[in-house]
Structure formats: structure tokens, C-alpha cells
């Protein structure tokens, strides 16, 4: 649909010189404190305002779990969805004054739920429908959002369509056109906080995204866009914002704050660099952090050049929290100076969902509920993923079966002669395909990412290296020591989505051994795998392009590739078979051992 007319507060124009968005945040109803200042006619010497922040919403609009077809619940009592967050935002505006509150997001907006998939693939926004997240965020009057890496999962065309539906800029100072190396999206926006009887407070908001996009969505961005580092681009644009007269410089970064990278040395830029930006780039007041799905209410980094404190906050993900940055300013010689700043996170689980968002998007929500409950076939047994992180279970063999069948059908005659195997990760321990009727949501709950499929060639030696890398997922448990599954996994901050199991070869993972020496008895068709033996490996595009830093796979030769999502291939498999029978694919290929003794 065409972009809706913008009111005066939401007016955005593109600068011909920088391509940055410039907007006005004043001219709206005043809060109690602001109204008192105006009535007195006093020229204020101090002022306060707030920036509210969300991140990693992943298309959670309502407090709903599409995989369970029920209201969202977890052990911590969290709620999800921007509909509840919108109520907190309204409360903040009412308490502080409309003109004293800005609203910003740190990215990963249009991917992550069945609702996101539906409006990207089933009834795509490129065909003219509105994206529910654009509708919700427009209603909430966001002032800016950074691009997240998952914004690129469905391709640049879908992203551009979403951008056209938003009445706020999508910022990406380090998302550059591959040919011109100029910003492909606005790098920043400048907002004005109106202060009666005094100069406006100018707030520069700089958006930075994740360099890992170049790997994770290589198929969608290669040759079209490049993604330099956050520190490098912040060094370019923070001085520019100060030169424009910004009194406050605020960053929204789709990047964590611990200086780590999941992709090893595949890229020369740090994945989680918000702390490095704060430390190395002078002139920043505060940073809204995203990407890592953690809650950091308030965190301070001292800039190494100026000694000034930079304030950071990360509001978890999915609408679990709302970050609130409060700024105090004082007027000095006609310019505003920050004299105080604090940050905290608020929990929306005690407030009701915004009724207007419910009115606007209830029909879209019900459409997706109907879609995910569409029957696709039956299953002869209950298939659970509860033990998939330490046992070879049939539900994982289902993924492997679909991957290998699909790749096998697409191989050239020469490559078809090579042995074929599959690698895949246990994305969700709560996934379950029930005995009896199987619906789309049952399969979507097992394969929760929008990955596509590759066939890549690895030698036997490379395959062993690959599996050794995966095995660092387990903590070392000496022989004779009881194995506790509650503490066995996720060593080295290696999360479930990063851990690949293999099918088509047989092997043991000896958790009594040190990392790098755990893969034992690696065989194919009953014979030991030779170092020079060549395999075709069915693998998702995220891993094939270097995701999680696995050795050899990113540079390996390509035998097969497809733009079809693996999840849809699984749905199509069940639809064609009509009955899902684990007897067709269940096979124990790997097991955990301690000095050769099976653990389970």
C-alpha cells in the first residue's frame, strides 16, 4: 500500500547532501512540567527528556505463541509483543509530556514469528498488503529504528517495501551500496525537542547494524551491499552530528556489548561492538543495544579519549522489556549540555495490550492463526525434541532426511556419485510433532529460522574438524562422573542453534576428552572415513556462509543451492507423504560416550 500521509510530528525529509533523515519532535501536547514552564513565561535553564528503546521484536505484535497456538508463557512470567509495550510508551508520554519522549528501536523487526513469515512469503507485503509491524510501530509513533541482520532474511525487496510502509526512518550508517560505498539507508536522523523560551534541544540518532549480515545473508546482499564495522562508521558520523549542532548524540546499535564475534575470523569486523564504539569514539552520550537477546538495564563505558561516561541499555528481546533513557540538560551560553543521564528497563507484563493495536491488527493475527493450524498430514508417533541436544532423536532425523532428499535430487551426475550426509542444529528443545494430525505450526516450531539449503563439499579430514568444532558445545565430564543434562551443554557460549549434529555418518562424541579430541569412530557405510574422502554435505545457508564460525564450510565448493526455505521443504514433505512415519528416517548416527562407554 502507498505510504500514509504523515502528520507534522512525523514529517521526514531526506537531506540531499547526506541522505540522512531530519525530523521535528516538537509541536505536540505538553506534559504537566512543560505546561507549567510555558505558563510562567520563565526562560528555562534546565530541561529533561527521555528516549525509550525496544530491540529484537522479531514480529511479536501480540502476547501470543504461534507454535503453541496459545498465549505466551515462560517460567519468568514474561509477556511478549509490542501491543503491551505500546501501553508503557503511552504511560511514559503521559507522565513526561509528549514533546519530551522519543521512541527508538535497535533492529530485527520483520523476522522471527509465523506472522513474519506469513507476510513475507504466504501473503507478501510486496504484493501490496501492509506489514503488521509497520502498522503497529507507526501507531506507536517510532522516531527511528536501526536495521537488524534479520531485516535482510527475506531479501532486499521485502526490506525496501517494509521501509516504504514505515513513517520513521530505518537507519544503517554501515549498510553501504556495494558499488558506490555510499549509505544505502539513512545513517542518522536529527530530532528537535522544543523548549519554550529557549533553543530547541537537537538530538542526533545514529543507526548501526551488524557486519555479520555479509555472511549470514550473503545470498541476499552479495554484490549489492557491504557492511563495514560499527566503530569505523561511528567515527565518521558522530563528529558530523556534533558539527550539525546536536546537543545529544544517541546511537541505536544492532550489536551486543561484549566485543565478541560468533563468526571467528571470517570477517574483519566485530559482531558485538557497542562497548567498543562507546570506548573508542568520542562524543556519544548513550547507546541502545540490540542483537544478543539479553537484558542490560544500565551499563556504563568510559570513553578512552574524553573520559566521559557513555550510557548503554539493552531491553532483552520480543518486547520483554522497554529501555528508558532519562536525560537532564542545562543551558550554557545558548547551548544545551547533558548534566545527567540514567537508564532502566521496564517490564510490560503488568499492563494491558494497546486497544488500538488490537483493533488494527486482530484480523491479521487471526489470519496467521488459521494458517499455522492448517493440517498437512499425520504422524504415526509423537516426535519430541526435548532430548535433541544430547541424543540422536527421530525428530532431528526428519530434518536430515528432508535435507538429504532435496540435495540428492538436485545434484549433478558427477556429484551424485559422492557420499551424501547432512548437518543440522536442534533449534528448539520444546518442539514436538504429535502423534496424529500434524499442522504447519508443529513443523514451524521445529525449524524456527528462515534458512535455505546448500550442498557443500568437504573432505573426511574437514568433516572431522567440523564435528570437533561442534563438540565444543559440551562441557568436559570425566569418565566415572555422572552426566547432568542440565549442565552438560552450551559450553563456550555455544548455543543450541550453533550446534550441528550429522546424519549419514556414524560417530561418537567422547565428552571425557578435551576439546579437539572428542570425535571417535567416524565411519561411513561401516568403514572409517578417510581424510581425502569427499562428501556432499546438506547444510543450511547460515552455516554454509560462515555462521557460527565452523571451519572449512564457508570456503567449500558448492554442489547444490536453493532459495527454498528448509521449513517449507519439510512442510511439503509431509504434505506429499500424507503420513509421517519415523520408520522412514529414524537412525542412530551419533552418541555421547565417556572413554568409549555410552552415556545414555
N, C-alpha and C positions, 0 to 999 in steps of 0.2 A: 504494500500500500504506500501511497505517497506520504511524505513526512507531514505530520500535522502542523498547523500554524503554531508559532511559538509566542508566548506572552513576553512582556518586556523583561521580566526577570530571567527568562530562559534564552534570550536573544544571544546568538552566537554568530560571529563572523570570522572569516579566515583572513589572516594578515597576508598581504601579497608578498611580503618580504620573507617571513619565516614559516608560513603555513600554520602558525600556532593559532589556537582559538582564544578569543578575548571576549569576556562576558562581564555583565554587571550584576552584582548580587544585592544591590540596594533597592529602594523604591517599593518596599512591601511593608506590611503592618508591623509596627514596633511592639516590642515587649514592654513589660512594666518599667524596667530600669531605663530603657531607651526613651520611653514616653515621658518619664519624669525629667530627663535631661532636656528634651525638646521643650517641655512646658516652662521650665525655669529660664530658658534662654541663656543658660550658662555655657560658656565655651569650655567643653570638656578637656581635661588634661590627661585623663586615663580612659581606657576603653577595654572591653573584653569581647571575645567571640570564640566560637567553637568550630572544630572540624570533626564531623562524625565519619567513621570509616567502616566499610564492610570489605570482605575479600572471599574469594573461592566459594562463591554462592552456588556454582555448578547447577544452575537452573532449578534450584529449590525455591519454588514460589510458596507453596502451602506446606503445612506441617503434616507431610504425608510420605509414606514409604511405598513407592510403586512396585517394588519387588515383593513386598508382603501384602500389598493391597489393603493397607491399614494405616491408621495414624502412626506417626513416627514415635518410637520409644527406644531408649537406651538405658543402661544401668545408672548413668549420671543424671538422668532426668532432663536431658536437653530437649529443646524443640528445634525444628529446622524451618527455613523458609523466610523470604523477605516480607511476607504478609505480616508476621509478628514483628519483625524488625521495623517495619513502617510505623507501627504504633509507637515504638520507642522514639523514633525520629520525630514524630508529631509531638510527643510529650516534651522532647528537648526544645523544639521550636517554640512551643507554648510557654515554657519556663524561661527561656533566654531571649526570646524575640526572633521573629523570622529573619530579620536582617543581620542577626548575629550568629547564624548557623550555616555552615556549608556541609555538603554531603558528597563523599568520595568513595570510590571502590578501587580495589587493587587487583582485579582481574580474575579470570576463569569464570566466565558468566554463562556461556552458551552451550556448555557440555557437562554431562555428569548424571543426568536422570533420564528416565524413559520419556519425560516431557521434552527434554532437549533433543533426544534422538528423533522423536516424532516430528518436530518442527524443522529438523534438518534433512530428514530422509523420507518420511512417510507422507507428510503434507508440508513440503518445504517452504520456508519463507521466501525463497527465490521465485516461487510461483505466485506470490502476491499476498500471502497471509502475514499477519503481524506476529513477531516473536513475543511470547508471553513475558520474557524478561525485559524487553524494551517497553512493553505496556506498563509493567509494574514499576520499573525504575523511572520512567517518565512521570508516572503518577507521584512517585516519591520525590521528584524534582532533584535528581542527582545533578551535581555540578560538573563531575568528571569521573572517568574510570580509566584505569590503566589496562592495557592489553595483557591477558594471561596467555600462557602457552597453549592452553586448551581452546582458545579462541580460533586456532588455526586447524583444529582437528577435522573440520568438515570442508576445508578449502577456503581460499581467499574470497571466492564469490559469495559464499554464505556469510562470511565475516563482513564483507562490504555491504551486503543487504541489511544485516543487523545494524551496522553503523548508520545507514541511511534512515533507520527507524528510530534511532535514539535522539532525544532532544538534549544531548550533552555530548561532549567530545570523548572519543576513545583515544587515549594518549599513548604514544610509544616513541620516545626520543631515540631509542636504539633499535627501532624497526625501520630499516632503510630500504629504499629501492635498490635492487642489485645492480642496475646499470648506472644510475646517476649518483648513488650513495647519498641521496637526499632523503629526509624523513618521508616515509610512506603514509604516516599518520601524523596528526598534530603532536609536536613534542611536549607542549605545555599549554596551559590556559591561565589567564590572569583575571582574578575576580576582585571586585571592589566592595568593601564593606563601608556603607555610608555612615558617617558620623556627623550629626547635625552641628553646625557651627565650627567644624574643624575639617581638615583634609580627609578624604577617603583613605581607608586602610587598603593598600594593594597587596593581594595575596597571590603569589605565583605558585601554581601547582604543576609540577613536572612529573610526567609518567614514564616509567621504565619497565620493560618486560624482560623475559628470561632468554638468555642466549641459547639455552638448550633447544629452543624451537628449531634451530638449524639442523639438529639431529632428529628430534622426536617427530617432527612433521616435515622431514626432508622431501618427501614426495609432493607435498603441497607448496613448499616455498622455494625449493631449489631453482636457481636461475631467476627468481622473481624478487626475493627479499633476502637481506642479510641482517645479522643481529650481533653487533659488537657489544662490548662489555658495559655494565652499568656504570662503573667508575669512570671509564673513558668518556661516556656521553654526559654524565653528570658534570664532569669538569668543563665541558663545553657550554652547557645550558644554565647551570646555576649562576655563573657570572653574568650571563645575558639577562636573566631575570632580575638580578640586582641592578644591572645597568638600566633596566626598564623602570626602576624606581620601586620595586617590590619591597614592602616593609617586612613581609613574612614570606619565606620560601619553604614550601611543603612538598615532599616527594611522596608519590604513591608507587611502590615498587612491587612487581610480581617476582619477588626474590626473597628467600629467607635471610636470617641474620647471623648465621654461624660460620660463614666463609667456606662452606663445604660444597662439593660437587659430586653428583651421582654418576657422572659420565667419565670419571677419571681424567685422562689427558686427551680425550677425543676433541676437545675444544680448548682454545687458549684463554677462555673467559670463565670466571667463577659463576657457578649456578646460584648460590645463596650469598649474595654480595651486599645486602643492605647495610650490614655493620661496617663493611669496608668503605662503602660510599660515605657513611657518616664520619668515619675516621679520617678519610683521605681527601675529601672535597670540602673546602671551607664555604661557609655561607648558607648552610642548611639549618633550619630550625627544627624540623620534625619529619618523620617518615612513617607512613602507613605501610606495613609489611604484609606480604602475602606468600602464597605458593606452598608453604610447608605444613599447613593444616595443624597449627598449634596455637594455643592461647598464650600470648605475652601481653599482659595488661599494660605494663610500663617498663621500659628498658632504656638506659642512658649510655651513650657512647661519647667519649670526649674527642673532639677533632684535634688531630695531632699538630696542625698548623696554628690554629687560633686558641686552642684550649677551651673553646666553648662546648657546652653540652648539647648534644643532639638527642632529641626525644623520639623513641620508637615504640610502636604498639602493633600487635598482630591479633585480630579478633577471631582466631580459630578458623572455621570454615562453615559453609552451608547455612549461614545465618544463625549459628550457635551463639554468637556474641556480636556486640556493636562496640567499636572503639570510640572513645570520646576524648579528643584533644581540646583542652581549655587553654586559651592564650590570654595573658594580661599584657597590655601595652600602655606606654606613656609617651606623650607628645614632647619632643625636644627640638627646638628650633625649626618648627614646621614639619618635622618628620616623625613618624611613629617608630618606637623602639620596643622590642619584646622585653618585658621585665620579669615575666614569669610564665611557666608552662607546665602543665601536668597532663597525664594520660591515665585512663582507666578503661575497663571493659564492662559493659552492661549485659545482663542475661535477659533475653526476651521471653523466657519460658513462663513468666508470670502474667503476661499481658495477652489480650485477645488479638486475633488477626484483624488487620485493617479491613473494615467492611467494604470499602470502595474497591480494593484489590480483589476481594471475593466476588463482588458484583461484576467486575471487568473480566475476570479470568476463570470463573467457575465452569463455564461451558467448555473452555479449552481443557481444563483439568478433567472433566468428565469424559471428554473425547479420548484422552490418553488412558484413563482408567479402563474404558471399554476396549481400547486397542490392546493393552497389556494382558487383559483377561481373555483374549481370543484363543480358542483351543487350536492346537496344531497337531495333536496326536495323543498317544497314550504311552505309558511306560510299564513294563512288567514287574518292576521292583522299585522300592524307594532308593534313590541315589543321593547320598549326603556328602557334603564337603567338609564336615566337621573335623575329620582327621587327615585332611588332604595335605597338611603341612609336614606330616611325618610318616604317612603311609601312602602306598600306591593304591588309590581307591578308584572304583569304576567311573565315578563322575568325571574324574580327570582324564581317564582313558577315552571318554566320549569326546572331549576336546581334541585329544591327539588323533583319534580316528577321523574326525571331520577334517582336520588339517592335512593329514597324510593322504586321504582320499582325494581331496581337492588339488593338492600339489601334484599327486601322481597323474591325475587326468590332464594336467597342463604341461607336463614335461616333454621336451624334445625326445626323439628316439634315442639319441646318444645318452642323455641324462637319465632316461627311464631305465637304463641298464645298471645304474648305480644304486646301491642300497639306500633306502629312504627311511628317515627317522623323524621324530617330532619333538619339539621342546615347548613347554607351556607352563604358566605360573598359576598357583592357587589364589586367585584374586579375592575370593570371599569364603571365609570359613562357615558362614551362615547359609550358604547356597544349598538348595535342596530341590531335586526333581522328584516329585511324589509318584508313588505307585498309582496308576490310574490315569486320569486326564492330565495332560501337560499343556500349559499355556505359554504364551510369549514371555510373561513375567518370570516363569520358572527358569527359562533359559537365559533371559537377560540378567537375572540375579546371579547366575554363574559366571557369565562373561560380561563384566560391567564396563569395559572400555571399548572405544570405537576403533579398534585395531583392524588393520588389513593384513593380508597373508603374503609371505615370501617363501621361496625355496632358495636356500643358500648352500654353497659347497664348503665343507670343512673336511680336513684330513682327520685320521684317527687321533693323531697327536693333538691337534687343535681341539677336537671334541673332548678329549680328556681334560685339557686346560679349561675348557668351558665348564665342564661339570665340576672340576675342582673349585672354580670361582663360585659356582652356585652353592657348593657345600660349605662355604664360609658363613652361610645362613645359620648354621648350627653352632651352639656353644660346645666346647670340648667337654666330654663326660668320660672320665677314666673308666677302664674296664672294672667291673665289680661294683660300680656306683649306680644306684637306681636312677633311672631316667624319669625326670618330671617334665611332662609335655608343657606345663605352664611356664617353664623357664628354659626350655630347650632351644627355641627358635629366636630369630631376629637378632642374632649376634652381629656386631659391627654395623649397627643401624641398617641392617639389610632387611627390608620389609617384605611382606608376603608377595607383593606384586613384583618384586625384584628377583624372586627365587624361582628358577626353572627346574622342572623335572623333565626327564626324557622318556620317550617310548620308542620301541623298535630296536633298542639295545638293552642288554641286561647289565646291571652293575650294583655294587654295594657302596654305601657311604659309611665309613668307619669313624664314628664320632669320638672314639677314644684317641684318635690320632690328631696331630697338629694340622692346622690349615695348610693346604697344598699337598697333603699326603693322605687324603681320605678316600679317594676313588679306588676301589678294588674290584678285580674280576670283571673288567669291562669286556663284554663279549657281544658279537653279532652273529645270529643264527648258530649259536653254540660254539663259535670259535673266537679266540682272543682277537680284539681289534688291533690291527696293525697300524703303526704310526703313519704309513703312507697310504693307507686305505682311504678312499674318497667317498664321502657321504653327501646326499642331499638332505638338508635339514629344513623341515617345515617350521617356520618361526614367524611371530608377528612383526609388523613393520617397526614398532617401537624398539624392540630388541635388535632387529636386523640393522637398524640405522645407528646403533650405538647406545641405546637406552640402558641405563644401569651399569654401563662400563664393562660389559662382558668382553673377553679377549677374542680377537680374530674375526668376529661375526660381521662387524661393520665393513671391513675391507674384503670380505669373502666374495667370491664370484656368485652371480645371480643366475639361478636356473629357472626361477618362476617368480612372478609378481602379479598382484591383482589389486583392484581398487574396491573389491567387495569386502564388507566388514565380516570378520570371523563370526560374530554373533549371528548375523543374518544367514551365514552358511550353516550354522548349527540349527537355526530355525527351519531352514529349507530341508536339511537332512531329515529332521523328524517329520516334517510335512510329507516328504516323499515316501519315507518308510512307513508312516502311519503309526507303527508301534516301535517304541524304543526298547530294545532288548539288550541288557548288558552282556549277554552271551555272545553278541556280535562283536564286542570290542574289549571287554574286561580282560586284562592280562597284567600279571605282576611282573614289572620290568626292573624295579629297583626296591631296595630295602635298606634300613638302617641297621648297622651292626656295631658291636664293641669288641675289638680284636677278633673279628670273624664270627662272633656269636650274634644271631639276630636279636634285636632289641624288642620287637613286638611279634 
